[in-house]
Amino acid sequence: MHGSPETVPTAAIPGAWRRTARGAGLLGADGTIAATIFAEMSALAVRTGAINLGQGFPDEDGPIEVLDAARQAITDGVNQYPPGRGFPVLLDAIARHQQRFYGLSVDQETEVLVTAGATEALAATILALIEPGDEVVTFEPFYDAYGGLIALGGGIHRTVRLRTPDFQPDLDELSAVITDRTRLILVNNPHNPTGTVFSRETLEFIVRLAEQHNAIIVTDEVYEHLTFGVQHLPVATLPGAFERTVTISSGGKTFNTTGWKIGWLTAPAALVTAILAVKQFLTYVNGAPFQPAIARGLDLPDSYFTGIAASLQGKRDVLERGLVAAGFAVSRPSGSYFIVADAAPLGYEDGADFCRDLPALAGVVAVPIGAFCSPEHRPQYASLVRFAFCKKVDLLEQAAARLAALRPAAR
């Protein structure tokens, strides 16, 4: 008699889940799925009452205009399936946004696609555009979804390492890793987890390599409006880039609505059609009342977008002061929600051990950068940890004060 599914251990179940978990660094030596470091650290924060600066989600609501637009859409009955590509009101707003901020002209009917957050856009793009054995190049450290999705599609994940203190890539290494076997070059800019913003020289070099090797560039630009003292430069704006670039973003980070999961991509029509062929069998559609609300947000005045960046920069500075006072070596980010600190000056060579001890030491939770790295490169980032500063100022001030008092307590 066969056992019920509930009695069969996960490790014994065949399927693509195994390579997906392995690609994301979650497959244990015994074949079981390990909890993510984010789940572990968040549980530790709950258990200890520590301030959770591990996960990158804000603790403040977005602009009232956007929230009110969602409530109004629900009241108006916008609660059924949207069209497969998204509601025209959002498609139009995305096209206006690309023109307004970057001078990019896209056809809202054929070159824009609304998705369930940027993660679905990435999933649909990767699964649509690679065949088993194709190589996909990312920067390392990398957002863990990249490794899982590349593996799910049967791709081979190649990385170009970002090194401290500025986390800019070595162009010779880029040139060596991107070859004729490369199908996709995935550029996360501004970058999670390091907070770096890539230079124009680097982005132009990527475009030249993509042209040379006939690769497609996929960009993850969810932090596009959250840069500090530098201007975000979409790859698609560079000469020769648009025809081979899929540009991905979302409203979650820009409008503090991460739970709404409204993302999008823009690309030449043929690429959008290919990606839609896969995307329609993932979520199909999503977030009906939130789509017109995000459209409202994209049309907010320039003062809103400059204001959110300035506010976040101030929050970065609050947390940075606490980290420096504690004795960390800090890499100041030029964008995103995150700041990277080196725990080695505090006597910790293992960032994971440090993060597990930190709630008891200072009442704060962070995550190790090693969680964003492949096993073979993890030792090179061993003592680095990531803190999120997308929180209320008073909470960050509390965390900074606790961290500033850490030096005497550290071993």
N, C-alpha and C positions, 0 to 999 in steps of 0.2 A: 504494500500500500504506500502510495507516495505521500510524503509529508505536505502539509499545507504550506502556502507561501510564508506564513508567519513563523514556521519552524525551520525554514531553510536559511542558513547563515548568508549574509550578504556576499561574503567572499566567494561563495559557491555559485552565485548567479552570473551567467554569462551575459555579455552585451557591451555596448559602447560606453556604458557608465565607467568601466574600469579605466580605459585610456583617458577619458575625460578627467576623472579624479586624479590620475597620475599626472596629466598635463598641468593641472592646477596645484600640484604638490600636496594632494590630500590623500593619496593612496598609501596606507601603511605597509610595512614589510610583510605583515600577515594577511594582506589582501583586503583589509577593512578600511573604511573611510574615516579619516581622522577629522575631528572638529576643526574648523578654521580658527586661526589665531584671533580673529575678530570676535567669534562666538566665545572663545575661552576668556578673552580679556573683558568682554562686556559682562559675562557671568561673574567674573572676579570683581568688577566694579559694583555690581548689584549686591554681591555677597559681603563686600567690605564697606560699602557706602562711599567709595572713592569717586573722585571727579573723573568722568569718563572722557578722556581726550584721545581715545583709541579710534573710534569710528567717525567717519567724515560726514556727519549730518548736522545741520544747524538746529538750534533750540529756540529759534524765533520764527514767527510767521512771516510770510512774504508780504508784498505791497497790498494794501486794502483794495486797490482797483482790480487786482487779479483775483483775490478771494471773492470779492463781490460779483465779479463776472461769472465765476463758477456757480455761486449760489443762484444767480439769475438764470443761468443756463438750465439748472435743475428745475427751477420753478417754471421755466418756459417749455419744459418737456424734452430737453435735449438729452435723452436717457436711453436711446436705442443705438443700434449699430451705426457707426459712421461709415462713409464710403471707404473702400479698401485703401486708398492712398491718403486718406485723411479728409477732414472737413475743408472745403474751399477757403473758409475764413482763416484757417491756420496756414494752409498752403500759401495763400496770398501774403500773410504776415511774415512767413519765413523768407519768401522771395524778397519782400521789401527790406527785411532785416539784412540780408546778404548784400543788397545794393547800398543801403544806407551806411552800413559800417565798413564795408570792404570794397565797394564798387563792383561787386560780382553780379552779373545779370544771369538769373536762372529762370527757366520757364516753370511757373508754378503748377502747370498741368502735367508736365512730363519729366521734370528734373528735380522734383521734391517728393519725399515720402515721409509720412508720419509713422513713428514706431512706438513701441512700449518702452520708452526710455532709450538712452544711448546703448544700453547693454543689448537690447534686442536688435538695434541697428547693427551693432558689431556682429552679433550672432548670425543674422541673416546675410550680412555681407560676406563674412568668412565662409559660411557654409555654401553660399551661392557661387563664390568665385574661385574656390580651390578644389583640386582633385587630390585623392590620396597620393601622398608622396611629394606634393608641392611644398616648397619652403616658404615660410612666413617669417619675416624679420621684425623684431620689436627691440625696443631699448630695454635694458635691465638695470635696476629693478623694474618690474612690470606689474600692472594691475592683474590680479590673479585670474580674472575672467579670460584674459587673452590666452593663457596657456591651456585652460580647459577647452575653449572653443576651437583653437587650432587642433588640439588632439581629437576632439569630437569629429572634426571634418577630415581626419586622417592626414593632416598636414605635419610637416616637420618644423619645429620651432627653433629658429636661430636668433641669437641675441647679440646686441652691441652694448657693451657695458658703459655705464655712466659712473665716472669716478669723482670722488670728493676732491676739493671742496665745492666746485661749481656745478658738477654733474652734467657737463657738456661732453658729447661723444668725441672720440678720436676719429678724424676723418679717414685716416689710413685703415683703421679697423672697420669702419663702415664700408669702405671700398672692398675690403677682403671678404666681408660677410655677404654682401649683396652680389649675387652672381646670376648667370642665366637660369639657374634653378629656382630663383626667387620669383614667386608669384605675387605676393603682397608685401608691402612695406608699411607697417602699422606705426604711425607717429602719434604719440600722446603728448599734446602740447597745448597749454601748460601741463606739466608732467606730474602725475600721481605715481609714486609717493614722494618724490624729491622736491617738488615745487619749482623746478627749473623751467625756464622759458628758453627754447632753442634759438640760436642766433640765425639771422638771415643767411649767413654763409653756410651754416649747416643745412638749412632747409633747401637752399638752392642746390647744394651738393647732392642731396637726396633726390631732387627732381632730375638732375643730370644722370644719376645712377639708374633711376627708374626708366628713363628714356633709353639708356644704353642697353639695359637688360630686359626691356619690354615688360616691366613690372607695373602693377597698379598700386597707387598710394592710398592708404586708408587713414584718415585722421580722426582722432578722438579729441574734440575741442570743447568738452563740457565746461571747462573753466575759462572760456574765451573772454569773459567780461571781468574776470577776477585776477588782474595782473597789477603789479605794483611798480610804477615808475618806468615800465616798458610797454610798448604797444603790441597787442596780439597780432600776429601775421599769419593768416591762413595760407596753407600751402597752395590751395587752389588759385590764389591771386598771382602766383609767380609765373613768369613766362613759360609756356609749354606744359603747365601742370594741370590745368582744368580738365582736359580731355582724358586724363588718366587718374583722376583723384575722386575718391568718395569722401565727402566731408560730413562728419557726424557730430551732433551736439544735442543739447536737451535744455528744457526749462527748469529742471530740478535745482541746479546749483545757482542759476541766475536769479530765480524768484523764490528761493527757500521752499520749494515744493517737491522735495525728493520723493515723497510718497505718491505723487500723482503719476509718475512714470510717463511723461510726455516727452518723447525724443523725436529726432528727425535726421534725415540725411539728404544731401544734395549731391548730384552727380550728373554727368551726361545721360540723356534719356535711355540709351541702350543699357547702361550699367544699372540704372534704376529699375528698368523692366526685368533684368536678370535677377536682381536682389528681391524684387517683389514676388517673383515666382517661388522663392523660398519663404519670405516673410509671411505670405498669406496662409501658410500652413503652420505658423508658430502661434502668434496670438490672434491672427486674422485682423482684428481691429481692437482698439482700447480707448478708455478714458473720454467718452463722448462729451460730458459737460466740462471737462478740463481743457479740451482743445480750444474752444473759443476763449477761455480764460487766459491760456498761455498766449494766444494771439493778441489779446489785450495787453499783456505784459510786453511783448516784443515791440509794441508801438508806444511804449512809455517814452517820455522825453529823455534827451541825453543826460540830464541832471540825475536821473535815477541810476543810470549805468555807471557814471563816474562816481556817484555817491556810494554805491555798494562796494566798489573797489577801494575807495578811500576808507570806508568803515572797516573793511576786512584788513587793510594794511595796518590800521591802528590796533586791531586785535592781535595781529601778528607781532607787533612791537611789544605789546604788553607781555605776551608769553615769552618772547625772546629774552626780555630783560630778566625774567625769572630763571630761565635756563642758563643764561650767562652767569648770573649771580650764584647759581648752584655749582658752577664749575664745568658745565658741559662745553664741548666744542660744538658750535652751531653753524650750520650752513643756512644762510639767510635766503628764503625762497623769493622768487620774483613773481610767483603766481600760485593759484590753487588754494586749498584749505590747510596745507600741511607745512610743517617745519621739521627738519631732520637734525637730530642732536646725537653726538657721540658720547656714549657712557664710559668710554675707556678712562678719561681723566678722573672719574669717580671710582675707579677700581674694578669696573665690570668689562670683561672682554666678550661676554655673551649677552647680546641684547635681549634674548628671550628670557634668560634668567633674571636680568635686570627688571624687565617688565613684570615678571611674576612677583618680584620683591617690592616693586615701587609702591603698590597700595599701602603696604605696611610701613615703608620708609617715609612716604610723603602724602599718602591719601590721594594719589593721582594714577590714572591708567593711561598707558601708551601701547604701541605695538612695535615689534621689532621689524626692521627693514628686511631681515632675512626671510620673512614671510612672503616677500615679493620677488624672491630670487630662486633660480634653479639650484638644485643641491650642489652642483659642482662649483658654483660661484658664491654660494652663501657665506663661506668663510671670509671672503673679502669685504663683506658688509657686516660682519658678526657683531660689532659693538654699537651699531647704529640703530636708533629708534625714531619712530615717527609720532609726532603730536599733532592733533587737529586743533586749530584755533577758530573754527567757525561757530563759536559759542557766545553767549552773552558776556559783555565786558566784565560784569561783576564776578561771574564764575571764573573767567580767565584770570582776574586779579587774585581771586582766592587760590587758584592753582599756581600762579606765579609766586605768591608768597610762600606756599608750601614747598615749592621746588627750590626757592631761594634759601630755605632753611635746611636743604637736604645735605649740603656738603659735610657737616659734622656727623651726620647719621650714616653716610655711605661708608662701606668697608674700605 
